[in-house]
Amino acid sequence: PDANGDFHEHSFHFFGMWYRNFWKIVEELGLEDQFENRPTYKFLRKHRFPKTNELTNVGSPWYFWKNLYSGVLPPPHMFIFMYSLIDMMGQSFSRRSFLDQISVNGFMSSRLYATDTAAKLHQEELAKTFALASYRTSAMTYRNFVRNAQRHPIPTIRILKGNSQQTFLEPLTDHLQALGCNIQLSTKATKIVAAGGVATRVHAKQGGTPVQFDGFDYLVIAIPPSALAKI
């Protein structure tokens, strides 16, 4: 939030149609009308403002020709880009350990049909969806994402009509508390005590004051991996 207490998004948030469990939660909260469909990705090229090109419902065969001649890439390179997605989706699950050790760039460089232009479009797509460079994204992760997205390609994504804090997180928090959940924010976990493989107590600090929590049926801790490694 800013100094006035107003919330602003700091990054791009999208929700895929294949987030099946998420949409069940949205339905339970009665928040379906807080989302809107966005079928396109728009691309703005240098010196071409305000003209944009767009891909529509990527993954849907019904939009193959529209995307092929979308102008995002010349048609031959766009065909190679779309073929590489099919190629990646078709990789055998038995190759999982291998795919997880190479990047998307590595996968593309191993294909004789690939072009730099098509590979760069993967880079752009990953920057939009993962906020991560294609040379740092495993081919396995990308393959799984594409496979899931292809199962529910229309619309490409949904987005919230407002900021995520007030439009979704606060209604979710209210709902969980009404069910009896005890939610502690701005709390630093310092130690987890377990018995028989089950967490029984959590030692923490709130503003420098030591506190502890126990007697819970279920424990969910949201904590960054770097902080978790120090516990």
C-alpha positions in Angstrom: 0.0 0.0 0.0 1.0 3.6 -0.5 1.2 6.4 2.1 -2.6 6.8 1.8 -3.3 3.2 2.4 -4.3 2.5 -1.2 -3.1 -0.7 -2.8 -1.3 -0.9 -6.1 -0.2 -3.9 -8.1 3.6 -4.1 -8.5 3.7 -6.9 -11.1 1.6 -8.6 -13.7 -0.9 -11.1 -12.3 -2.8 -13.5 -14.5 -4.8 -16.6 -13.8 -4.9 -19.6 -16.2 -8.1 -21.4 -17.0 -6.4 -24.6 -16.0 -6.1 -23.5 -12.3 -8.9 -25.8 -11.5 -8.6 -25.7 -7.7 -8.2 -21.9 -7.7 -11.5 -21.5 -9.6 -13.3 -23.7 -7.1 -12.1 -21.3 -4.4 -13.2 -18.3 -6.4 -16.7 -19.9 -6.8 -16.9 -20.7 -3.1 -16.1 -17.0 -2.3 -18.6 -15.8 -4.9 -16.0 -13.7 -6.7 -16.6 -14.9 -10.3 -17.6 -11.4 -11.4 -14.3 -10.0 -10.1 -12.4 -11.6 -13.1 -12.5 -10.8 -16.8 -11.3 -12.8 -19.8 -8.3 -11.7 -21.7 -7.8 -13.8 -24.8 -4.8 -11.9 -26.2 -1.1 -11.2 -25.6 -0.2 -7.8 -27.2 3.3 -7.0 -28.5 4.6 -3.5 -29.0 7.6 -3.3 -31.3 10.2 -0.5 -31.3 9.2 2.6 -33.2 5.7 1.3 -33.9 3.7 2.9 -31.1 0.7 2.9 -30.8 0.3 -0.1 -33.2 0.5 -3.5 -31.6 0.4 -7.1 -32.8 -1.3 -9.8 -30.8 -1.6 -13.6 -30.3 -5.1 -14.8 -29.5 -5.9 -17.8 -27.4 -2.5 -19.4 -27.8 -2.8 -23.2 -27.8 -6.2 -23.3 -29.4 -6.2 -24.9 -32.9 -9.1 -22.7 -33.9 -6.8 -19.7 -33.8 -3.9 -21.2 -35.7 -4.2 -19.2 -38.9 -5.0 -16.0 -37.0 -1.9 -16.3 -34.9 0.2 -17.5 -37.9 -0.5 -14.2 -39.7 -0.7 -12.0 -36.6 2.4 -10.1 -37.5 4.1 -10.9 -34.3 6.7 -12.8 -36.4 6.9 -13.4 -40.1 4.7 -16.5 -40.8 7.6 -19.0 -41.4 9.1 -18.1 -38.0 5.7 -18.1 -36.3 5.1 -21.6 -37.7 8.4 -22.8 -36.2 7.5 -21.2 -32.9 4.1 -23.0 -32.8 5.7 -26.2 -34.0 8.3 -26.1 -31.2 5.5 -25.9 -28.6 3.9 -29.0 -30.1 7.4 -30.7 -30.2 8.0 -29.8 -26.5 4.6 -31.0 -25.4 5.2 -34.3 -27.1 8.4 -35.1 -25.2 8.0 -38.4 -23.3 7.5 -38.2 -19.5 10.3 -40.8 -19.2 12.8 -38.0 -20.2 11.8 -35.9 -17.2 15.2 -35.9 -15.5 16.9 -34.9 -18.8 14.4 -32.2 -19.6 14.7 -30.7 -16.1 18.4 -30.2 -16.6 18.3 -28.2 -19.8 16.8 -24.7 -20.4 14.3 -23.7 -22.9 17.2 -22.1 -24.9 19.0 -25.4 -24.7 16.0 -27.3 -26.0 15.5 -24.9 -28.9 19.2 -25.0 -29.8 19.0 -28.8 -30.0 16.2 -28.7 -32.7 17.5 -28.5 -36.2 14.5 -26.6 -37.4 14.8 -23.8 -34.8 15.6 -20.2 -35.7 16.8 -17.4 -33.4 13.7 -15.4 -34.2 11.4 -18.2 -33.0 13.5 -18.8 -29.9 13.4 -15.1 -29.0 9.6 -15.2 -29.0 9.8 -18.0 -26.3 12.0 -15.5 -24.4 9.2 -12.8 -24.7 6.5 -15.3 -23.7 8.4 -16.4 -20.6 9.1 -12.8 -19.6 5.4 -12.3 -19.6 4.3 -15.5 -17.9 7.2 -16.5 -15.6 9.1 -13.2 -15.3 12.1 -15.3 -16.0 14.6 -15.5 -18.8 14.3 -18.5 -21.1 17.9 -19.6 -20.4 17.0 -19.8 -16.7 13.8 -21.8 -17.3 13.9 -25.6 -17.5 12.4 -27.2 -20.6 10.4 -29.5 -18.3 8.8 -26.7 -16.4 7.9 -24.9 -19.6 6.6 -28.1 -21.1 4.3 -28.7 -18.2 3.0 -25.1 -18.3 2.3 -25.4 -22.1 0.6 -28.8 -21.7 -1.8 -27.5 -19.0 -2.5 -24.3 -20.8 -3.3 -26.2 -24.0 -6.0 -28.2 -22.2 -7.9 -25.0 -21.5 -6.8 -22.5 -24.1 -9.9 -20.2 -24.3 -9.5 -17.6 -23.0 -5.8 -17.4 -22.7 -6.0 -15.9 -19.2 -8.2 -14.2 -16.7 -7.2 -11.1 -14.7 -8.7 -9.4 -11.7 -10.7 -6.2 -12.2 -9.1 -4.7 -9.1 -5.9 -5.1 -7.1 -5.3 -8.6 -5.7 -5.2 -7.5 -2.1 -8.7 -5.9 -1.9 -10.4 -7.9 -4.6 -9.3 -11.4 -3.7 -6.9 -11.7 -0.7 -9.1 -9.8 1.8 -12.3 -11.7 1.0 -10.3 -15.0 1.2 -8.9 -14.0 4.6 -12.3 -13.1 5.9 -13.7 -16.4 4.7 -10.9 -18.4 6.3 -11.2 -16.6 9.6 -15.0 -17.2 9.6 -14.1 -20.9 9.4 -11.9 -20.7 12.5 -8.5 -20.1 11.0 -6.0 -18.1 13.1 -4.0 -16.0 10.6 -0.8 -14.3 11.8 0.8 -11.7 9.5 4.2 -10.0 9.9 5.3 -12.9 12.1 8.8 -14.3 11.8 9.1 -18.1 12.5 12.3 -18.9 14.4 11.8 -22.6 15.3 9.4 -25.4 14.5 9.0 -28.2 17.1 7.8 -31.6 15.8 6.8 -34.9 17.4 6.3 -38.0 15.4 6.9 -36.1 12.2 4.1 -33.7 13.0 4.6 -30.0 13.9 3.3 -29.4 17.4 4.6 -25.9 18.2 6.0 -22.8 16.4 8.3 -20.3 18.0 8.1 -16.9 16.4 8.7 -13.2 16.8 6.2 -10.4 16.3 7.9 -7.0 16.2 10.7 -8.4 18.2 8.5 -9.9 20.8 8.8 -13.7 21.2 5.5 -15.6 20.8 4.6 -19.2 20.3 1.7 -21.1 18.8 0.5 -24.6 19.5 -2.7 -26.7 19.7 -3.4 -26.4 16.1 -5.0 -29.1 13.8 -3.3 -27.9 10.7 -0.3 -25.6 10.2 0.4 -23.6 7.0 3.5 -21.4 6.9 4.0 -19.0 4.0 7.7 -18.2 4.1 10.3 -17.4 1.4 12.7 -20.3 0.6 15.7 -18.3 1.6 14.3 -17.7 5.0 13.1 -21.3 5.4 16.6 -22.5 4.8 17.8 -20.7 8.0 15.3 -22.4 10.3 
